[in-house]
């Protein structure tokens, strides 16, 4: 086993589930990957295994709220190990997971509001843009925007910036 084994197993579980339709084996392998996270020596590799196993595999076969703890672990592990991108991805998956888990909208709104400034400062545009959409959705659902079906309000305007014409613009090889 290497430090990347947990990530490799989680990725294999994802392929088994979504390419070959083997949800049972995929779920068991994702759980194995999460168990192996504790054996990783270089903690930089933890967030990828946790995020992949949770977002792409377990979220399809387990209650969504169960997956939040793995994204929280990925965020903390990424911060501690210097894997900022792994932490950012954990934060992005957490926001979507919180929305689909029907957690209190105020909690979701606060999570998104607090999480965006650091992502924007680090120019992690893809993750920041996705969290921004979740944030505006939460504001819409709480009645804090003029139009509840348009992503226009305090957090974003779907007609401006990177959202105009779709959620993202492609700039070179980077989604912004």
N, C-alpha and C positions, 0 to 999 in steps of 0.2 A: 504494500500500500504506500502511496505517496500523498503529499498534501493536496494534490489535485484529484485524487480518487473520488472523493465525495461529490465533487462537481461533475466528474465524468459519469458517475453512476446516476446522478440526478438528470443529466442530459440524455442518457440512455433510456431512463424511465420516461422522459418526455417523448422520445421517439417511439418507444413501445406503445405508449398510450395513444398518441395522436397520428402516427403513421400506420401502425399495425392494429390499432383498436384494442390492444390488450390492457384494459384499464386496471384489472386486478394485479397483474404482475408489475405494471408501471407504478401503482400506488405502493406496493410492497418495496420496490426498489427505492422509491423516493423516501420512504420511511427509513430504509437502511442508510441512505445518503445522509439524512439528518442525524442518525445515530453516530455516523462516522465523523461528523463535524467536531465532536469533542476530542477526537484523536489527531486533529490537524495541528502540526507543530507551528507552521508559519501561518498565523491567523489571517493574513491577507487573503487567503483562499476561502475563508468561511462564508462571506456574504454571497458569493456566487452559488455555492451549493444550497444555502438556505433559500435564496430567492428563486432559484430554478425549481427546486423540489416543491416549494410552496405554491408559487404563482402558476407554474405550468403543469403541475401534476396534482398535488393534493387538493388544490382549490376546485378541481373537477369532481372529486370523489368524497370530500370531507366537508363538514360545515365550514363556511368561510371564516367565521370568527376564530376557529381553531388555527387558521393560517396566520393570523395577525401576530401571534407570538414569534413566529419564525422571521417575519419581516422586521419586527422590533429587534430581534437578535442580530439580524443582518445589519441594521442601522448602527447598533452599538459596536458590533465587531468591526465594521468598516471604519467607524470613528477611531476606535482604539488602535487599529492596525495601520491606519493611513490609507486604507482602501476607500477613498472618498466617493468614487464612482459606485462601488458596491453599496455604500451607505445611501447614496442618492437613489439608486434603483430600489432599495428597500423602502425608502420613504415614498417613492412614487407608487410602488405596489401597495403599500399600506393605505394610501389615500383611496385608491380604487377599491381595495378590499373593505375599507371602512364604509364606503358609500354603498356597496352591494350587500354588506352585512346588516344594513339598516340600523347602524349605530346612531345615537342622537346627532342630529344635524349640527347643533352647536359645537359638539366635540369635533366633528369632521371639519367644520369651518375654521375652528381654532388651530387644528393640526395643520391645515393647508396654509393658513395665514402665517403661522410661525415658521413653517418649513421652507417657504419660497425665498425669502431674502438670501439665505446662505447659498442656495442653488444658483440663483441669478448672479451672485457675486463671483462664484466659481465658474460661471458661464456654462453650466450644465443645462443647456437650453431644452433638450428633449424632455428630460425629467421635469424641469420647471414648467414647461408648456402643458404637459399632461396633468400635473398637479393643479395648475391654474384652471384648467377646464373642470376638474372636480370641484375646486373651490367655488367657481361661478355657479356650477350646478347646485351646490349646497345653498348658496345665497338665493338662487331662484326658488328652490324648494321651500325655503323659509319665508318666501314672499318679500325678499329684500331686493327685488329688481322690478322694473316696470313690465317686462315681458318674461313670463316664466318658461317659455319654450325657446327663447333665443339666448345665446351665451353673450349677453351684453349687460354690463353693470360694473360694479366696483372692481372686480377681479380682472375682467377682460372684456374685449369687444371683438366678437367673431368676424367683424368686417374690417379690422385694422391689423397692421403688423403681420406677425407670422401666421395669424389665423385667417387672413383674407384669402378666400378661394379654397379653403380647406384648413385642416388643423395645423399643417406644417408646410414650409417651403423648403425645397431641397437646395442647398448651397454647397456646391462641390460634392463631397462625399459625406457631408455632415447635415443631419436634420437640424434645422433651427426654427 
